[in-house]
Amino acid sequence: MREAWTEYFKKCKINRGVFMSYSKLPGSGKSSYHLVDHELVFHELGLTKSKIFLDLGCGIGDYFIAAAEIIGPGGIAYGIDGWTEGIDILKKRAQDRRLTNVQTFVASVSDHLPLPDQTVDICLIAAALHDFIRHGGIEVPLKETARVLKPAGILGVVEFKKIDGPPGPPVLIRLSPEETGTLIASFGFQQIKTLGVGPYTYLIVASKMNQFI
């Protein structure tokens, strides 16, 4: 069940030199937001007014702020990241925009998400899945994502294409669409579609498999 991410984690260990030189905290690097057609991302995820949205690995909140404005006061935007300074910046940005539909939490990738079961409509993991793997694995965050998503909930994963950069992380720690699809499938997600959302990035839209609901 977990062979796919285990093999990827082994590859990360093999390329230790690359990882040591690329030692940013999850969420603390430059946002992928301005490299992505974010309107297309939100459209493909079905983000509309009054939805319950989770940005997992939200950083300073570029996607988070935009999503909160789309869903409006009838929805809720949750932002979770292990980078305390990033969450502080996000809170200030939300206050400046007078957003009242937001809740933020500081939590590492090994923590359980501070949300009830089956309460989230859409979870977005934007350019963070490869970071989760580097900083403790993906088992807890993906199992927790499956737990908090509603039965008809949607998972969106934005990652950098597996091509030489910059922009983006070193190619050796990037995930191809095939690798990402395999990884999320091992935690109960069924891929609906994959599409390019910019010259350097792609989006995978997935739902929970019936047997995991």
C-alpha positions in Angstrom: 0.0 0.0 0.0 2.8 2.4 0.9 5.5 1.1 -1.5 5.3 4.1 -3.9 6.1 6.8 -1.3 8.6 4.6 0.4 10.6 4.2 -2.8 10.4 7.9 -3.5 11.7 8.6 0.1 14.6 6.2 -0.5 15.4 8.2 -3.6 15.4 11.3 -1.5 17.9 9.7 0.9 20.2 8.7 -2.0 20.3 12.3 -3.3 21.1 13.6 0.2 23.6 16.2 -1.1 20.8 17.8 -3.2 18.5 17.9 -0.2 21.1 19.3 2.2 21.7 22.2 -0.2 18.0 22.7 -0.6 17.1 23.0 3.1 14.2 25.5 3.2 11.4 24.8 5.6 8.1 23.7 4.1 6.3 26.8 2.8 9.2 29.1 3.4 10.3 29.4 -0.2 9.0 31.6 -3.0 5.3 30.9 -3.7 4.3 29.1 -6.9 1.2 31.3 -7.1 2.5 33.7 -9.7 3.8 30.9 -11.9 0.4 29.3 -12.0 -2.9 30.1 -13.7 -4.6 30.2 -10.3 -8.0 31.1 -11.8 -7.8 27.9 -13.8 -6.8 25.9 -10.7 -9.7 27.2 -8.7 -12.1 26.6 -11.6 -10.9 23.0 -12.0 -11.3 22.4 -8.2 -14.9 23.7 -8.3 -14.2 26.5 -5.8 -17.3 28.6 -5.5 -19.1 30.7 -2.9 -19.8 29.1 0.5 -17.3 26.2 0.1 -15.1 24.9 2.9 -11.5 25.2 1.7 -8.3 23.9 3.2 -4.9 25.1 2.0 -2.4 22.5 3.4 1.1 23.9 3.4 -0.3 27.4 2.9 2.9 29.4 3.5 2.2 33.1 3.5 -1.2 32.5 1.9 -1.2 33.5 -1.7 -3.7 30.7 -2.7 -5.4 31.0 0.6 -6.2 34.7 0.4 -7.5 34.3 -3.2 -9.6 31.3 -2.2 -11.1 33.1 0.9 -12.2 35.9 -1.3 -13.9 33.6 -3.8 -15.8 31.6 -1.2 -17.0 34.7 0.6 -18.4 35.0 4.1 -20.6 31.9 3.7 -17.6 29.7 3.4 -14.5 29.0 5.6 -10.9 28.9 4.5 -8.5 26.9 6.7 -4.8 27.5 6.3 -2.3 25.1 7.9 1.5 25.3 7.8 4.5 24.4 10.0 6.2 27.7 9.2 5.2 30.0 12.1 6.5 33.2 10.5 4.5 32.4 7.3 1.3 32.0 9.3 1.9 35.3 11.0 2.3 37.0 7.7 -0.9 35.3 6.4 -2.9 36.5 9.4 -1.8 40.1 8.8 -2.7 39.9 5.1 -6.1 38.5 6.0 -6.7 41.2 8.6 -5.6 43.9 6.1 -8.3 42.6 3.7 -10.9 42.3 6.5 -11.5 38.7 5.8 -13.6 37.1 8.5 -14.0 33.6 7.0 -10.4 32.4 7.7 -8.8 30.2 10.3 -5.1 29.4 10.5 -3.1 26.8 12.4 0.6 26.1 12.8 1.2 22.3 12.5 4.0 20.1 11.1 3.5 17.4 8.5 3.6 14.8 11.3 0.7 16.4 13.2 -3.0 15.5 13.0 -5.0 18.2 11.3 -7.0 20.2 13.9 -10.2 19.8 11.9 -13.3 17.5 12.4 -13.9 14.5 10.1 -15.6 15.1 6.7 -15.9 18.8 7.0 -13.9 20.1 4.0 -15.1 20.4 0.4 -11.7 21.1 -1.3 -8.2 20.6 -0.1 -5.3 22.2 -2.0 -1.7 21.2 -1.6 0.2 23.6 -3.8 3.9 22.9 -4.5 4.2 21.3 -1.1 3.9 17.6 -1.5 7.6 17.2 -2.3 8.4 19.2 0.8 6.2 16.9 2.9 8.2 14.0 1.7 11.5 15.7 2.6 10.3 16.7 6.0 8.8 13.6 7.5 6.8 11.7 4.9 3.4 12.0 3.4 1.5 9.3 5.3 0.1 11.5 8.0 -0.9 14.6 5.9 -2.5 12.5 3.1 -4.4 10.2 5.6 -5.5 13.3 7.5 -6.6 15.0 4.3 -8.7 11.9 3.4 -10.2 12.1 6.9 -11.2 15.7 6.9 -12.6 15.8 3.3 -16.3 15.2 2.8 -17.2 12.0 0.9 -17.6 14.0 -2.3 -14.6 16.2 -1.4 -11.8 17.1 -3.9 -8.1 17.1 -3.5 -6.0 19.4 -5.7 -2.2 19.0 -6.0 -0.1 21.5 -7.8 3.5 20.5 -8.4 6.4 21.6 -10.6 6.9 19.7 -13.8 9.9 17.4 -13.7 12.1 19.6 -15.7 15.3 21.6 -14.9 14.7 24.9 -13.2 14.7 27.5 -11.9 12.0 28.3 -11.0 11.2 25.6 -8.5 13.1 23.1 -6.5 15.9 20.9 -7.9 14.7 18.4 -10.5 15.8 15.4 -8.4 13.2 16.2 -5.8 10.4 17.1 -8.1 7.4 14.7 -8.7 6.2 13.8 -12.1 2.4 13.6 -12.6 2.8 9.9 -12.7 4.6 9.8 -9.4 2.2 12.2 -7.8 -0.8 10.1 -9.0 0.7 6.9 -7.7 1.5 8.5 -4.3 -2.0 9.9 -3.7 -3.7 6.7 -5.0 -1.9 4.7 -2.2 -3.7 6.9 0.3 -7.2 6.5 -1.1 -7.4 9.1 -3.8 -8.6 8.5 -7.4 -7.2 10.8 -10.1 -9.9 12.7 -12.0 -7.7 14.8 -14.3 -4.2 16.1 -14.8 -3.6 19.4 -16.7 -0.9 22.0 -17.1 -1.5 25.2 -15.2 1.5 27.1 -16.4 4.8 26.6 -18.2 6.4 25.0 -15.1 3.5 23.5 -13.2 0.7 21.0 -13.4 -2.5 20.3 -11.4 -3.9 16.9 -10.4 -7.6 16.9 -9.4 -8.6 13.8 -7.3 -11.5 12.4 -5.3 -11.7 10.0 -2.5 -12.1 6.3 -3.6 -15.4 4.8 -2.7 -13.9 2.1 -0.5 -12.1 4.8 1.6 -15.1 7.0 2.2 
